[in-house]
Amino acid sequence: MGEAEQEFDRRARTREIQAEFAARGDALGWFDALYQEAAGDNEKIPWADLEPNRYLVAYAKKVGLKGDGQSALVIGCGLGDDARYLDDLGFKVTAFDISPTAIEWARRLHSDREITFEVMDLFEPFRGWLGAFDLVLEVYTIQPLPLEMRERTIDAVASFLAPGGELAVVTRGREDDEEPDELPWPMSRQELSRFETHGLVQKFFEVMPGDDETPQPRFVVTYKK
Ligand SMILES: C[S@@+](CC[C@H](N)C(=O)[O-])C[C@H]1O[C@@H](n2cnc3c(N)ncnc32)[C@H](O)[C@@H]1O
């Protein structure tokens, strides 16, 4: 099977599993089901390429992002490659995901690092994490959650930032008047502006081109609290 067919198949299967759970009124359970079904084969998971996100890397290089021991929280970290990248940059990294299977996998992949990986639901976090992190990173975790949950999701993502902290968001982007049709549902600038209701000031906004398989543009956006 060619690369393009494989990509088509894994995305079709992902949408199938998501739809099965959604039909039962469960917006979140499908993530762990997909990781479980993959049974250790990252090629079964559309977003898991065992590399740090290339838009994040481009941003970090552009601004010279450095941790110098500051704390970072990676939201919906999946297999942890972005967490590892922030560790490389000198951050003290905590990363979480709702999927126990993903977290177990990430711990195995990055056992050579002092990254704290936790199973955690974004909507029921440890209270001690609220307002606690110098950098919060969100890559592709808002976009696969239903549009009806978008405001709640944005509020939850914003809640972890310490005063003076920075939030970095990498997401598929869409125009404000564009109707998103299928999973993942890209974010619009209007939706993103909700971050600013949490005392965040936008510092960086770049539209980057998608790739051959997923051509939607990416928005890379950062905010300071
Ligand atoms: C599209 S994947 C992206 C994973 C990773 N950020 C990446 O770019 O490779 C979305 C991730 O968010 C996690 N996730 C979804 N809902 C979550 C929630 N409520 N709390 C924590 N993690 C969640 C999923 O399990 C999944 O690993």
The ligand as an SDF file (V2000), in Angstrom:
LIG
                    3D

 27 29  0  0  0  0  0  0  0  0999 V2000
   -4.6770   14.9000   17.8740 C   0  0  0  0  0  0  0  0  0  0  0  0
   -3.8650   14.2490   19.2650 S   0  0  0  0  0  0  0  0  0  0  0  0
   -2.3850   15.2140   19.3330 C   0  0  0  0  0  0  0  0  0  0  0  0
   -1.3390   14.6000   20.2190 C   0  0  0  0  0  0  0  0  0  0  0  0
   -0.0490   15.4020   20.3520 C   0  0  0  0  0  0  0  0  0  0  0  0
   -0.2890   16.7200   20.8870 N   0  0  0  0  0  0  0  0  0  0  0  0
    0.6070   15.4770   18.9970 C   0  0  0  0  0  0  0  0  0  0  0  0
    0.5360   16.5530   18.3690 O   0  0  0  0  0  0  0  0  0  0  0  0
    1.1840   14.4720   18.5630 O   0  0  0  0  0  0  0  0  0  0  0  0
   -4.8310   14.8890   20.6180 C   0  0  0  0  0  0  0  0  0  0  0  0
   -4.3510   14.3380   21.9580 C   0  0  0  0  0  0  0  0  0  0  0  0
   -5.0980   14.9450   22.9990 O   0  0  0  0  0  0  0  0  0  0  0  0
   -5.4600   13.9680   23.9400 C   0  0  0  0  0  0  0  0  0  0  0  0
   -6.6850   14.4610   24.5960 N   0  0  0  0  0  0  0  0  0  0  0  0
   -7.9120   14.5970   24.0620 C   0  0  0  0  0  0  0  0  0  0  0  0
   -8.7830   15.0660   24.9710 N   0  0  0  0  0  0  0  0  0  0  0  0
   -8.0810   15.2450   26.1190 C   0  0  0  0  0  0  0  0  0  0  0  0
   -8.4300   15.6990   27.4170 C   0  0  0  0  0  0  0  0  0  0  0  0
   -9.6880   16.0600   27.7230 N   0  0  0  0  0  0  0  0  0  0  0  0
   -7.4760   15.7550   28.3380 N   0  0  0  0  0  0  0  0  0  0  0  0
   -6.1990   15.3910   28.0420 C   0  0  0  0  0  0  0  0  0  0  0  0
   -5.8040   14.9340   26.8480 N   0  0  0  0  0  0  0  0  0  0  0  0
   -6.7390   14.8660   25.8730 C   0  0  0  0  0  0  0  0  0  0  0  0
   -5.6610   12.7140   23.1180 C   0  0  0  0  0  0  0  0  0  0  0  0
   -5.5880   11.5250   23.8530 O   0  0  0  0  0  0  0  0  0  0  0  0
   -4.5470   12.8350   22.0870 C   0  0  0  0  0  0  0  0  0  0  0  0
   -3.3540   12.2450   22.5180 O   0  0  0  0  0  0  0  0  0  0  0  0
  1  2  1  0
  2  3  1  0
  2 10  1  0
  3  4  1  0
  4  5  1  0
  5  6  1  0
  5  7  1  0
  7  8  2  0
  7  9  1  0
 10 11  1  0
 11 12  1  0
 11 26  1  0
 12 13  1  0
 13 14  1  0
 13 24  1  0
 14 15  1  0
 14 23  1  0
 15 16  2  0
 16 17  1  0
 17 18  1  0
 17 23  2  0
 18 19  1  0
 18 20  2  0
 20 21  1  0
 21 22  2  0
 22 23  1  0
 24 25  1  0
 24 26  1  0
 26 27  1  0
M  CHG  2   2   1   9  -1
M  END
$$$$
